[in-house]
Amino acid sequence: MPYIQNTPDDQQQMLETIGAKSIAELFAMVPQDVQLKRLLNLPGALSELELTRLMGEITARNTATIEAVSFLGAGCYDHFIPAAVDTLASHGNFVTAYTPYQAEASQGSLIAFFEYQTMIADLTGMDVSNASMYDGATACVEAVIMASSSGKRNRVIVPDTLHPETVETLRTYLTDLGLELVLLPTTGGKLDAAFLKAALDDRTSCVLVSHPNFFGNLEDVQAIGEIAHEAGALSIVSVDPISLGLLKRPVDYGADIVVSEGQSLGIPMNFGGPFLGIMACRESLLRKMPGRIVGQTVDRRGNRCWALTMQTREQHIRREKATSNICSNQGLMALRATIYLALAGPEGLKEAANLSLQKAHYLAEQLTQKTPLQFTFPNVPFFKEFAVTLPESVDADELLEQLANDGFFGGVSLGRWFPQHQQTLLMAVTEKRTKQEMDAFVAAMGRRL
């Protein structure tokens, strides 16, 4: 089927209708280096049978984590998901649910959100949780905006141990908000508290740190929070929710706002999304929290029911009074997290965390003892993820491709984000990995190196 193009008369009529002088003017805001500058090379039309066959051929090129042993991480993890999560979350009433504008018609969704908020508040120890956000990166953005609006300060400090894509998301959002993003360089795989103290001033609204950080290492969050508070700034901590099965809750080391990527809580890797943004805070910051909060009340007959207690989005209140421009909600992903946490319970979460910790340390020890790999950050405590340095003669991407041919997703190359880490792999180990799988991976790594 030939390429179908509008005629010059059609284009001219469209331009006159919308008030543009030329087609080029329509795309002036798109950078020149990303414009295609040619006609689309579209194939001919296909029947349903032919299209089904083609899509099957395309998807067959992928290798899923159920077909290989995965040590992928960097924010997206292969944790175990109980079958009940898929079964319950796929219930039609939840799948088709949207924003619960009418409480009387949305009690099922509102109950689920209320339970989600309760569990997140319990997990983090914070006073209140909202009813979820897009993902971990945008939750970080909303947290720093929230902190800055609370203290009337405009300086945001983050270490380079924060996920680099979260840093880029922060840069994108904060550029036009009059907020200064200060990226602190670190050495040794974690933030130096003394270096942080020297960087703080009376314009600093908050310090955002991840714990565990992007490299899997544990930060000194107690000292970081105390230093931030001494300078009159808020302490924001991005956590791995699974780690809270073992590590201290953020409330116990003085966090003011807690954010997280909730993918580990019953959400498949899905090639990178959709995921879940978690946010919780102290009650004193409640009025600045974006999104919405579900509360419990009683109806006119005295029966327990649920409603949107706080709605600070543009769709609910005057635009200039809104705390955020978030216009939707990852309700289905929050439901999955709720089901997962209910099934796991405190002991199940602790077991998942402990198994991930123990297995990660086992693999790290085996790799550094039986192959030429070395710890990138020696003597730094880590949770379930760690970085290793390759011999200089080894190309990280080629090695990962070879390991994939052996049936292993061998981690993530850090060269894509950090020029100084071209020879560094980041590996994550979850409770799903077995000793046999890890031993086989070590043997394959030894052969390839």
N, C-alpha and C positions, 0 to 999 in steps of 0.2 A: 504494500500500500504506500503510495508516494507521500512525501511530507506535505502537510496541509498548511498553507500560510495565508494570512489575511492579505487582501488586495490593498494597493495604495489608497484607494477610496475609503475602504473600511478603516484603515489606520487614521486617515485624515479626519474622518467623522468622529472617531473616538477621541482624538486629540482636541478637537474643537469642543466636544461635549464636556471634557474634564478640565479644559482651560490650559492645556500644555502646548508648548510650541513644537516639540519634537519627541520622538521615541527616546532619544538620548537623555532628554531632560527628566524623563520618568525614572531613569536609573542613575542619575547624577550622584545620588548618595551612596551608591555601591562602589567600593574602591575599584579602580581600573584593573588591578592585577588579579582580581577574582571574577571579572566579567568573562563570559564564555566567548563572545565576539564571533560567533558562528551559529548557523542553524542547528537545532537539535537533531542528532542522528537517530531518529526513532525507527524501530522495526515495524514491520507490517502487523496488521491486526491478527489476533490468534483466537481460535475457538476455546471454549472452556477446557476441553480435553487437552489441547496443546499447551494452554497456559498452565494447567495443573502439572503437566509433565515438565515443563520448563522450570517452574518454581521448585519442583522436587530436585531437579538437577542442580539448581543453584544452592539450595539448602544442604545438599549432600556434600558440598565442598567444605562445610564447617565441621569442626570437631567439638562436640559438647563436653562439658566437664564430667558427664556420666560415661564418656567413652575414653577418657584419659585420666591419669592421676594428676590432680591439680594442686599446685603450690602458688597459684596466683593470689594476689592481694592488692595492696595499694588502694584500699578503700572499698573493694568488692570481693567478698569471701564465699568460699564453698562450704558453708555450714550445713548441718543436717536440718531438713525441714520435715516434720511429721506429716504423714498423709492427711491427717485431720485438718491441717491448715488449709490445704487446697480444697478439701471437701466442703468445709464450712464457709470459707470465704467466697466460694463459687455459688453460694445460694442466691437465687435470682433477686431476692429483695435487697441484697447488698450490692450485687453487681450493677443493678440499674439505678441505685440510689444516687441522688445528687445533693446539692446544697440544701440542708434542712431548714428552708425558710419558714415553713409551716410546722411548728412543733407538734401539733395534734396529728399530723400525718406522717411524722418522721420519728416516732418514739424508738423504733428499732435501731436506727442509725445513731440517734442521740445517746441511747444507752451504751452502745458500743464505744462511742467517742468518750463518754464519761468514764467507762472502765479503762480505756486506753490512758486517759489523763491520770487516773488514780494509780495505775501501774507505773507509769513513767515517774510520777512524783515519788512513789515508794522506791523505785529503782535508784533514783538520783538523790533522794533525800530532800529535794527542794519542796517549797510550799505549794507551787502550782505549775501545771503544764498546760500548754494550749493544745488544740485538737489537730496537731500535726502541720507540717510544712512540706514544701516540695522535695528537698533533699538536704544532705548535710552541708553542702557548700552554701546554698542560699539561706539555710538556718544560721550559719556563721555571719553572713551579711546582715541579716535582720537583727542578730544579737548586737553587733557593733553599732548599728544605727540606733537601736533601742538604748544602748548604754550612752551614746553621745547625746541623744535627746534628753536623757535623764539628768546628765551632769552639765550640760551646756558647754562641753568641751569638744574640740575638733581633731584630736590627734589619736590615732589608733595604732597600737604596737602589736606586731605579730612576729614570731621567729621564723626563720626559713625551714624549721622542722615541721611547719604546717604543710598540709598537702599542697603542692604547687598549683594544682588546678583550683583549689579553694582560694589561694592567693590571687590568681588571675580573676576569679569571680569577684573578689573584694575590690580589685582595681577597677573593674568594669562598672560596678555599682557606685563606688564612692567618688569616682572622678567628678561627677556633676553635682555632688551633694555638699561640697565645701569641706569634706573630711580628708585629712592627711593620713595616708597609709605609710607607716614606717616598718620596713622589713629588716629585722635584726639578723645579721649573719651569725652563724653558730659554728663551733668547732667541737669535734668529738661526738656528734650525733645528738646533742641536747643543748638546751638553752642554759647559759651560765647566769646564775642569779645576780652576781655582782655586775655583769655587763648590762643586764636589764635595768638594774637600779640606776646606773649612770645615764641610761637613755630616757628615763622618765622625767617629766617636768609638769608644771601646773596646767598645761594645756592637754595633757593626756587623759582621755576619757576612759580607756580600757586597755587591758592586755588580754589578747586571745592566744591560748596555747592548747595544743592537742596532747592528750594523755591516754594511751600511748600515742607517740607522735608518728609522723609519716614513715619514719624508718623503723617503727615498731618499738622504739626505746621509751622508757618511762622517764618523764620529766619530774623535776622537784617541784610539784605543783603547790605544796604547802608553802615553801619559801617564795615562790612566784606570786602567789595570792597575797601573802603578807606584804611584800614589797609594793605591789600594786595598790593595796589599801593605804599604805603609809603615804603614798603620793596622791591620795584622794581619787584614785582610779578604780574602776570595777574589774573584777576577775572573771573572765569568760573561759570556760574549759570545754573543749570538744572531746568527747569520750567515745570509746568503743563500748557499746552496750553490753556485749558479752563479757568484757573485762570486769564489769561491775559485779560479776559473780564471785570475784576474788579480791579485787582492789577496793580501797576505801571509796565510799560514796562521795561525790563532789561536795555535799554539804559539810562533810567532816574535815575538809581542808579549805573551807572558806570561799568556795565558788559563789558568785552572785548570779550568774547565768550559765546554764548547761545546755549545750547543743550536741547533736550527734547525727551521724548517718545511720539510719535504722535498718539497713539492708540485711544485716546479720540476723535480725529477728524474724525469720520465717519468710523472707522475700528472695526469690531466685535471682541469680546473677543477671539473667536477661540481657546479655550483651551490653550491660551498663544502665539499665533502667526499665520502667520507672522504679524509683526508690522512695525513701521516706525521710523527711527532715523532722528531727526531734528537738523540742525546746522546752525548758523548764526554768523557773527563776524563783527568787525570793518574793514574798508577798509585797514588799515595799515597791517592787517594780511592776506589779500587776497591771497598772493602768497604762504602762508603756508597751506591754506585750502585744505583738502583732497577731493577726489571724482572728481566732475566735475561741471562746471557752464555753464548754457545756457545763451547766449547773443542775443540781437536783432541787426540786421544789414540790409543791402539791397542787393538784387541780382544785376546782371549786367544790368538789365532793370530798376533798381531803385525801385523795389517793396520791401516792408518790408518782412523780413524773419528771421529765427532763426537758430543758429548754436551752437555747443559746443565751447564756447569761451576759456575756460580753461579746460585742461584735464591732471591732474597730477597723473593719475594712471599708474601702470607698463605697462599696455597694450598700453598706448599711448606714453610714453616717456621712456628714458633710466632708467633702474631699479634704479640706484644709485641716480637719480634725482627725483624719485617719492616721493610723500608725504605720500602715504599710499599703502597698498597691497589690499585694497578693490577692488574686481574684478567685482562686479555686483551692482545692484541698485534696491531699492524698488520702482520702478516707478509706479506700479499699486497702491501701498498703498499711495504714494504721490498724485496720481490722486484722490483717494478717499478723502484725506484731502483737496485737492483743491476744489472739488465739494462741500464738506461739508461747507468750509469757505465761498464759493460764495453764497450758499443757506442761511446760517445763517446771514452773514453780521455782522457789528459791533454790531448792536442792538441785533441780535439773540444770538451772543456769550455772550454778556453782560447778557442777560436774563438767558441763561443756567448756567452761573457762579453764578448769584445772587440766582437763585432757588436752586442750589446745596448748596451754603453757608447757606441760610436760613433754608433749610430742614435738613441739617446736624446739625445745632445748635438746632433745635427743637427736633430732635431725641436724641441728647446728653443730653439735659435737661430732657426729659421725662425718659430716662433710669436711670439717676443718682438720680432723684427725686422719682421714683416709683419702683425701684428695688434696690438690694444691690450693684449694680455696682458703682464704683467710677472713677472719671477722673484719668488717670495715670499721666497726666501732667496738674494739675490745674493751672488756671490763665495764660495759654499760648494761644495766638490767633491761631486759626486753620481755614482752608478753608472748604473743603468738607469731610475731613477724620479726625478721632480722635481715641485715644486709651483709653480703659477702663480696669480697674482691677477687676478681679473676686474674690469672697470670697476664702479663702485658701482651703476650703473643696471641691471646684468645679474643676473638670478636664476640661480644655479648649476644648480638642478634643472631649470628650464625650458630652459636652454641644453643640458643633457645630453639631454633628451627630443628637442629639435629636431635635435641631431646624430645621435641614434639613427634618426630619420626619414631622415636623409641617408646612413645605412649605417655610422655610426661609433659605437663605444662610447668616448665622449670622456674617460674617466677617472672618478674618484671624487670626489664633493663632500665636503670635510672638515668642512662645517658639521654633519654628523651627530654628530661627536665633539667638535669644538672650536668654541665660540661665537665666538671671535675670528677664525675662519677661514670665515665664511659665504660669503665671496667667493673661496674658494680651491679649485682643482681639483688633484688628484694624478694624474699621468699616468705610465704605465709603458710602456716600449718594449722588446720582445724581439727576438731575432734573426729572427723571422718577418716582421717588418714590412719592406716594400719602400720605396724612395724614392718610387715612384709613389703608394703608399698614403699616405705621410706628406705629400707635396705636396698631394694631394687633400684631406686632412684640414685642412691649413693654410688652403686656399682655402675650405673649408666653414666653418671657424671665422671667417674674415674676413667672410664673408657674414652669418653669424648675429650677429656683434658690430657 
